[in-house]
Amino acid sequence: MKFCRYGPQGAEKPGLIDADGRVRDLSGRIDDVTVAAIAGLSVDPETLPLVEGTPRLGVPVKGIGKIVAIGLNYEDHAIESNLPIPAEPMMFMKALSSLTGPNDEVMIPKGSTHTDWEVELAVVIGRIARHVEETDALSHVAGYAIANDVSERFDQKQRGSQWSKGKGHDTFCPLGPWLVTPDEVGDPQALDMFLDVNGERMQTGNTRTMIFGVAELIAYVSRFVTLYPGDVMITGTPPGVGEGKKPNATYLKAGDTMRLGIAGLGEQHQQVVAWRHLGDAVLG
């Protein structure tokens, strides 16, 4: 099944995507889309009320406790980044405050000149993963989604060794449009992926070229960080990021548009906007 959360920011309702790609209202069955609420849920989308129009889609699952990110997990991306190919998965954390809906605006940080794009497969954890074996790792998955691991490269690489400085800005983790259950996805290592900027294809890849596959990543991460239901792991990006463009790097600017997708998981569409003061606004 494909679960979503739709409606105004901060007031999203639970939804289900039917066979025609339409949003169905799930609020009569569950209060919100959480890992616990959807576990074992069986419902015929045709029996649910149809949501009219094209509502805003929010982050597709509520209750995310942390975002664990994997860097340089595609060999060609490591090469274009002028960084060594990792012998073990390279981990960092991405701030929860960077979460935003899949089609919400992406805001360039104040003073930024190096904001970049990264299409990634996101894995939502379904049950506690602590020192799990690789052979059992995929049984800990509640579903999959698309993430855009937006990155400010100067903050990431020129301000010391803490990648999180360039990864955690507001709006830097669009997630969705849906949470797709494993039975619909099948093999997570056989998914085509792409990203366009202003209609030009920048990234083309497939999850089969990951250096470390999803099962291996869950097993590895669970040795160092306990993964709880609702936690998100994003798994790296294929080549084609702006930083790696030749002869000159290319970065996002206000007015640019991004379109990205992964087979079976839908698409995201984002408008890039200039920095503005958000005050007490809560994203996600």
Solvent accessible surface area in square Angstrom, and as a share of the most:
residue,aa,sasa,rsa
1,M,50,0.22
2,K,47,0.20
3,F,1,0.00
4,C,0,0.00
5,R,21,0.08
6,Y,18,0.07
7,G,11,0.10
8,P,95,0.60
9,Q,75,0.33
10,G,74,0.71
11,A,62,0.48
12,E,22,0.10
13,K,107,0.45
14,P,3,0.02
15,G,0,0.00
16,L,1,0.00
17,I,13,0.07
18,D,8,0.04
19,A,105,0.81
20,D,107,0.55
21,G,48,0.46
22,R,95,0.35
23,V,18,0.10
24,R,21,0.08
25,D,29,0.15
26,L,0,0.00
27,S,50,0.32
28,G,76,0.73
29,R,123,0.45
30,I,18,0.09
31,D,141,0.73
32,D,20,0.10
33,V,0,0.00
34,T,40,0.23
35,V,15,0.09
36,A,88,0.69
37,A,33,0.26
38,I,15,0.07
39,A,74,0.58
40,G,82,0.79
41,L,29,0.15
42,S,91,0.59
43,V,19,0.11
44,D,74,0.38
45,P,34,0.21
46,E,102,0.46
47,T,98,0.57
48,L,16,0.08
49,P,84,0.53
50,L,65,0.32
51,V,27,0.15
52,E,139,0.63
53,G,65,0.63
54,T,138,0.80
55,P,38,0.24
56,R,66,0.24
57,L,23,0.11
58,G,0,0.00
59,V,6,0.03
60,P,0,0.00
61,V,2,0.01
62,K,108,0.46
63,G,54,0.52
64,I,21,0.11
65,G,48,0.46
66,K,40,0.17
67,I,1,0.00
68,V,0,0.00
69,A,1,0.00
70,I,2,0.01
71,G,6,0.05
72,L,16,0.08
73,N,0,0.00
74,Y,2,0.01
75,E,86,0.39
76,D,84,0.44
77,H,9,0.04
78,A,0,0.00
79,I,101,0.51
80,E,28,0.13
81,S,11,0.07
82,N,133,0.68
83,L,58,0.29
84,P,108,0.68
85,I,80,0.41
86,P,23,0.15
87,A,98,0.76
88,E,99,0.44
89,P,13,0.08
90,M,55,0.24
91,M,54,0.24
92,F,19,0.08
93,M,79,0.35
94,K,5,0.02
95,A,44,0.34
96,L,77,0.38
97,S,68,0.44
98,S,0,0.00
99,L,16,0.08
100,T,1,0.01
101,G,0,0.00
102,P,0,0.00
103,N,69,0.35
104,D,24,0.12
105,E,75,0.34
106,V,0,0.00
107,M,8,0.04
108,I,19,0.10
109,P,12,0.07
110,K,151,0.64
111,G,77,0.74
112,S,23,0.15
113,T,97,0.56
114,H,56,0.25
115,T,1,0.00
116,D,0,0.00
117,W,1,0.00
118,E,7,0.03
119,V,0,0.00
120,E,2,0.01
121,L,0,0.00
122,A,0,0.00
123,V,0,0.00
124,V,0,0.00
125,I,0,0.00
126,G,20,0.19
127,R,114,0.42
128,I,81,0.41
129,A,0,0.00
130,R,130,0.47
131,H,123,0.55
132,V,21,0.12
133,E,123,0.55
134,E,89,0.40
135,T,138,0.80
136,D,64,0.33
137,A,0,0.00
138,L,74,0.37
139,S,63,0.40
140,H,8,0.03
141,V,13,0.08
142,A,16,0.13
143,G,0,0.00
144,Y,5,0.02
145,A,0,0.00
146,I,0,0.00
147,A,0,0.00
148,N,0,0.00
149,D,1,0.01
150,V,0,0.00
151,S,0,0.00
152,E,4,0.02
153,R,9,0.03
154,F,84,0.35
155,D,20,0.10
156,Q,3,0.01
157,K,55,0.23
158,Q,116,0.52
159,R,126,0.46
160,G,54,0.52
161,S,95,0.61
162,Q,108,0.48
163,W,38,0.13
164,S,51,0.33
165,K,99,0.42
166,G,0,0.00
167,K,3,0.01
168,G,19,0.18
169,H,53,0.24
170,D,54,0.28
171,T,10,0.06
172,F,0,0.00
173,C,1,0.00
174,P,0,0.00
175,L,0,0.00
176,G,0,0.00
177,P,6,0.04
178,W,45,0.16
179,L,0,0.00
180,V,1,0.01
181,T,19,0.11
182,P,47,0.30
183,D,119,0.62
184,E,87,0.39
185,V,22,0.12
186,G,48,0.46
187,D,83,0.43
188,P,7,0.04
189,Q,46,0.20
190,A,59,0.46
191,L,12,0.06
192,D,88,0.46
193,M,3,0.02
194,F,33,0.14
195,L,0,0.00
196,D,10,0.05
197,V,9,0.05
198,N,83,0.43
199,G,70,0.68
200,E,98,0.44
201,R,121,0.44
202,M,30,0.13
203,Q,0,0.00
204,T,93,0.54
205,G,18,0.17
206,N,10,0.05
207,T,0,0.00
208,R,166,0.61
209,T,76,0.44
210,M,17,0.08
211,I,55,0.28
212,F,17,0.07
213,G,20,0.19
214,V,1,0.00
215,A,22,0.17
216,E,64,0.29
217,L,0,0.00
218,I,0,0.00
219,A,13,0.10
220,Y,29,0.11
221,V,0,0.00
222,S,2,0.01
223,R,129,0.47
224,F,113,0.47
225,V,38,0.22
226,T,32,0.18
227,L,0,0.00
228,Y,98,0.37
229,P,59,0.37
230,G,2,0.02
231,D,2,0.01
232,V,0,0.00
233,M,0,0.00
234,I,0,0.00
235,T,0,0.00
236,G,1,0.01
237,T,1,0.01
238,P,1,0.01
239,P,42,0.27
240,G,15,0.15
241,V,0,0.00
242,G,0,0.00
243,E,40,0.18
244,G,9,0.09
245,K,65,0.28
246,K,149,0.63
247,P,125,0.79
248,N,111,0.57
249,A,48,0.37
250,T,59,0.34
251,Y,51,0.19
252,L,10,0.05
253,K,126,0.53
254,A,56,0.43
255,G,47,0.45
256,D,7,0.04
257,T,58,0.33
258,M,3,0.01
259,R,92,0.34
260,L,0,0.00
261,G,1,0.01
262,I,5,0.03
263,A,51,0.40
264,G,56,0.53
265,L,0,0.00
266,G,18,0.17
267,E,58,0.26
268,Q,0,0.00
269,H,88,0.39
270,Q,5,0.02
271,Q,81,0.36
272,V,1,0.00
273,V,26,0.15
274,A,61,0.47
275,W,100,0.35
276,R,117,0.43
277,H,145,0.65
278,L,42,0.21
279,G,52,0.50
280,D,145,0.75
281,A,59,0.46
282,V,125,0.72
283,L,42,0.21
284,G,21,0.20
